[in-house]
């Protein structure tokens, strides 16, 4: 974690914590001062390894970890995760769903769409997100709000913060990616609905999303191996000519969880170096001379 944001204790739960963005986010929570972090992943052994690794960067003197096997596409698995976390720690203050799949690699064009593949991605990427926010908002609504004391007094942090993983494809489309793009568009609908429901029910739970472009994760690296055009797109289309690092995304998630973001709710934060901005107009040849 490159940022200096800190958390005044609290319990974090990260789904998809064995690798990629989820791994870096879970480590960032430990480094930022969370009292406990739950590492959840379908790769239980991987989650356990990252949980042990987190102990070397944790800042809270009473830091604790819990690694749990999670199938995000199974509602009972998600409910079991939340119940186990509350049983172990008593509450959940920060929750992040970074669990998801991409089975297309820019090769799933609409006329040739494999409906079974589409259904599988819906089950994991859309239904999984719904299961996650449903279980977490229910649990968080039962706990007392946290507060933070700063230079201007005490600020309420609410009963919890939830961050979902969107994408630049939550806003735009990409060829050969109908299933993935559908899922990422859905994430923003799920996030905004959960956020406004929290307001309506006066639950005092913040729900936001981060929307990165390509990130240097195992999933993207696997995609490049299957379809080298992805690597070409990263090096030519992105404003910084590179993918984001997982810790750059994790830093933004920690910000949304922190007291610094106590007034941010129902927002989608782009992490794309300006990729989704309209292209700048051409400048005269002598303008920069």
N, C-alpha and C positions, 0 to 999 in steps of 0.2 A: 504494500500500500504506500503510495507516494504522498497522499494527502496528510494533513495534520488534524483531521477531524477526529474527535474523541466521543465515546459513548460513556455515559455515567452508569456503568453496569448494564443490567438487562440481559434477557435471554434471547438468543437468535436461533432461528431454524432455517436451514438452507436445503431445499430439495435439488438434487443434481449436484451434490457436493464432492463427488469423487474425481471430477476433472473439469477442465475448462473454466468458464465464467463462474460456475457454482463453487468450484474448489477455491478460486481466488477470493470470492466473496466471503466464504466461510473463514478463510485465513484472515481476511481484512477485518471481519468482526472481532476475531480474537485479538488482533493487533490494536484495534481501536478501543478496546477496554470492555468488551462484553464479559459478563460474569460466567456465562455458559453458552456453548454453541452445540446445536444438534446437526450432525452430518447425516443426511438422508440420501440414499441412492439405491438404484437397483443393483449396482455393483457394491455389495456390502463390504467386501474386503478392501476395495478402493476407498470407501468412506472411512473405514477404520484407520487406514494408513494416513489419510489426510488429517483425521482427528488427532492422531499422535503427533503429526508434524506441527499442528497448530500450537501445541504446548510450548514450542520453542520461541514463538512470537507473541504469545498471549501476555497482556499487560495487567490484567486483573489479578490481585494476589490470591483470590479464591477460585480461580478459573477451573471450570469443569467441562467435560465433553461427553457426548453420547452419540454413538453411531448406530443407525437404524436402517434396515433394508426397506426400500420403498419402491413400489410399482405405481407411478403417478397415474397410470391409466386405470387403476383399480380403486374404486371409491372406498372399499373397506380398508385397503392398505393405507390410504391417506388418513382416514378417520383414526386408524390404529396409531399412526405416527403422531397425530396431534394429542391423542389421549395419553400416549406414553410420555410425551414431552411434558405435558401438564402434570402428570403423576410424578415425574422425576424432579422438575424444577418449580412447579407451582403456577407458572405463567409462561406466556410467549409474548415478547415485546416486539421482535422484528422477525418477519417471515419473508423469504424470497423463494419463488419458484423458478429455478433455472433448469428444470428437467424437461427435455424435449428431444425430438428426433427429426432428421431430414433424410428421407429415402429417395430424393429426386435428383439432386446434383445437376439441376438445370437441364434435365432430359425428359421431363414429364409434360409434353405439350398437350394442350387441351383436347384435340381430336383423338389422341392416342392414350388418354388418361386411363391408368389402371385403377378401377374403382376400389378394389381391395386395398391397394396402397393408400388411396385417399382416405378410406375408412379407418385404416390403422393410424394414420397421422391425425385424423380428427379425434380418435379415441385418446391419444396421448397428449397432443398439443392443445386441443380445445377442451375436451371433457376433463382432462387432467387439471387444467387451470381452474375450471369451474369447481371441481372437487376440492381443490386447494383453498380457494377463497371462501367457499362455503364452510368448510371445516374451521378455517382460521378465524373468520369473522365471528362465528358462533362461539369459539373458545375465548377470543379476546374480549367479547362483549361482557363476559362474566367476571373480568378482573378489574381491579382498581387502576385508575390512570397513573402514569408516571409523571414526574415533574423534574425540572432542571433549574438549578439556581445559577443565574448569570449576573453580569454586572448591573442589570436593571431589575433584579429581583427574581422571583420564581415564575417559570413558564411551564404550562402544562404541555406534555407531549402526547396526551391522549392515552387510549387503552392499547394502542398498538399501531405498527406500521407494516404494511404489506407491499412488496415490490414484485411485479411480474416482468418477465422478459419478453419484450416485443422485439422489433427489428425495424430497419429502414423499410422493410417490406410490410410493415404495418401501415405505411402511407402510400407506397407505390407498388408497382408490379414488376415482375422480371420474367423473361421468357423461360418456359419449361419448368415453372415452379408453382403451378396452380394450387397444389395441396398445401405447401409451406406458406405461400402468400395468404391463402384463405385463413390458415391458422393464426398467422401473425396479425392480420386485420381483426380477427376475432378477439385477440388479446386486449386490444384497446376497448372494444365493446364490453368485455368482461370487467376490465379495470374501472371504466367509467360507471358502469352499472353498480358495481360493488361500492364505489366511493359515494355515489349519490344515495344508495340505500343506507349507508352508514349515517349520512346526514339526516335522512328521513327518520331513521330509528333512533337518532341521537346516541349512536354507539361510540362516537368519538374515536373512530378508527380511520387512519389515513391509508388510502390505496393509490399507488402510483405505478408507473411503468418506465423502464429504460428501453430505448430503441437503438441499439448499435447497428452499424453497418457490419462488414466482415470483421470477425475477431479471430485472432490467431489461436484457435482451439483445435483439439483433436478432430472434432466434427468437420471443421472447415478444411483441415489438412487432408482428411480422408476424401472430402469432396474434390479437392484439387487433384488427387491421385486418380479419381474416377473420371474427372472432366477437367483437363488442364486449362480450359478457357476461364475457369474461375480465378486461377492465379494471374492470368493475363488481365482480367477485369480489375483485380485488386491493384495491380501495379500501374494501370493506365487510367482508371476511372476515379479512384479515390483522391481527394485533394492532397493528401500527404504521401500518396504513392505507396501506401502500406496498409495492412490491416491494423486494427486497434489491438492492443495487448489486453489479455483478460483482466489484469489489475487496473487498467484504465476504466473498464466498465465497473469493476468492483468498487473503485473509489466513488463513482457516481451513485452507486447503490447505498454505500455508507452515508453519503451526504443526505439522500432522501430519508434515511432512517434516523438521522441525527437531529439534535435540537435546532440546528441551522435551518432545517426544512419543516419546522413545526407548522408553518402556514401554507404548505404545499399539499394539495389533495386533488386527486383526479387528473393528474398531469402525466404527460408522456414526454420524457426527456430524450431528445435525439443525441446520440453519441456517434457522429459520423464525419466529423471534421468539415462539415458543410456540404456533404455529398448531395443531400436532398434540396439544397438551395438551387434556385434557377441559375444557369450559367451567367457569369458576368458579361457585360457587353464588350465587344472588341475595342481596344484603345488605339488611338493613332500611333503610328510607328515611332514618332518622336516624343510621345507623351512621357515616357519613363527615361528619356535621355538626360 
